[in-house]
Amino acid sequence: MRDGAAVHPGAWWLWALGLGAAATRTTNPLLLALLVAVCAYVVTARRPHAPWSRSYGAFVQLALAVIAVRLVLTAVFGSGVPGTHVLLTLPEVPLPDWAQGIRLGGEVTAEGLAHALYQAMRLAALLICVGAANALANPSRLLKALPGALYETGVAVVVALTFAPHLVADVRRLRAARRLRGRPDRGVRGLLQVGLPVLEGALERSVALAAAMDARGYGRTARVPAAVRRTTASLTLAGLLGVCAGTYGMLTAVGGAYGVPVLLAGVAAALAGLWLGGRRSPRTRYRPDRWNLRSALVAASGAAVAALLALAGVRDPAALNPGVVPPAAPALPLWPAAAVLLGLLPAFVTPSPDRPASARPASVRPASARPVSAEEAP
């Protein structure tokens, strides 16, 4: 893929965070399912052929596990949602007086399970959005795009994000090897015998990464004047306080007048502090990623979905957060659903991922090759 046509890795994360923010604004299972379908389509269409992009399935499995665990806990401990439609009755364990308000077993109602399902689907959609960003954005390119002040933090985050893809790849490789040898790869025994080699590979990878970082001078800093260090710390602290106060003002009714100005001032101070803090981290970038039109469209699509879902939550909260008492089938609101479909824009404005080199037919001859004459032959 040409560098000018590549999408900035930060754009993929902004797109995914926009969809995740939209998922936190609703508990409508139809809208959440539509968000998950949008993420799945974009990941399927634009996921590159790389080891770090294969972890999307693990995030999906984690999301399904979250839903299952939430439903089981609700059935065992209850949800606190009043309901009259009893689905089944579990054996109830009597608890002492000091544990009043908590039950173990008893009646499982349709209203309680529906409420738990809606809440779990919201968390599952958020996890799937993070998995989509992890599968679409190259971690090394994302690290290269970070400002110098956040370089050390970015390294830690990138190492943490790339651990999951490598772990999934190691598990698949070891399970395939055990199947070829005719050994069990499922169950408790297979898990125990696969877990030790995976742990050993993770430790070896950690040691190799530490050696590579030490050889490249990781952690070195440049000397800057004391006045610059104090100014950097003051701007960063003031920026963080401004962002917190502005966000609080935007979330409360009494702070609507000062929320936006204080938030903008805090962001400006934080950016100035990051710019000054970058002087302590002298490093160069080889072929840095440029923010092009495609990257702007990808980021804007996620931001548009988040903004429109937030607006829909203010205008019609009942459609985005359907009630469960009495139980009723949720309805799909039309214009919020159309807003969610804006998240499909990256699948059409970004270039398709490159085909791996191994997929190229061996019989294809490069264009620069020409037949060798008898005089040139040895």
Secondary structure as GFF3:
##gff-version 3
##sequence-region A 1 378
A	DSSP	three_ten_helix	3	5	.	.	.	ID=ss1
A	DSSP	alpha_helix	9	23	.	.	.	ID=ss2
A	DSSP	alpha_helix	29	46	.	.	.	ID=ss3
A	DSSP	three_ten_helix	51	54	.	.	.	ID=ss4
A	DSSP	alpha_helix	56	77	.	.	.	ID=ss5
A	DSSP	beta_strand	86	93	.	.	.	ID=ss6
A	DSSP	three_ten_helix	97	99	.	.	.	ID=ss7
A	DSSP	beta_strand	104	109	.	.	.	ID=ss8
A	DSSP	alpha_helix	110	136	.	.	.	ID=ss9
A	DSSP	alpha_helix	139	145	.	.	.	ID=ss10
A	DSSP	three_ten_helix	148	150	.	.	.	ID=ss11
A	DSSP	alpha_helix	151	180	.	.	.	ID=ss12
A	DSSP	alpha_helix	187	215	.	.	.	ID=ss13
A	DSSP	alpha_helix	226	251	.	.	.	ID=ss14
A	DSSP	alpha_helix	259	277	.	.	.	ID=ss15
A	DSSP	three_ten_helix	278	280	.	.	.	ID=ss16
A	DSSP	alpha_helix	293	315	.	.	.	ID=ss17
A	DSSP	alpha_helix	317	320	.	.	.	ID=ss18
A	DSSP	alpha_helix	334	340	.	.	.	ID=ss19
A	DSSP	three_ten_helix	341	344	.	.	.	ID=ss20
A	DSSP	alpha_helix	346	349	.	.	.	ID=ss21
A	DSSP	three_ten_helix	357	359	.	.	.	ID=ss22
###
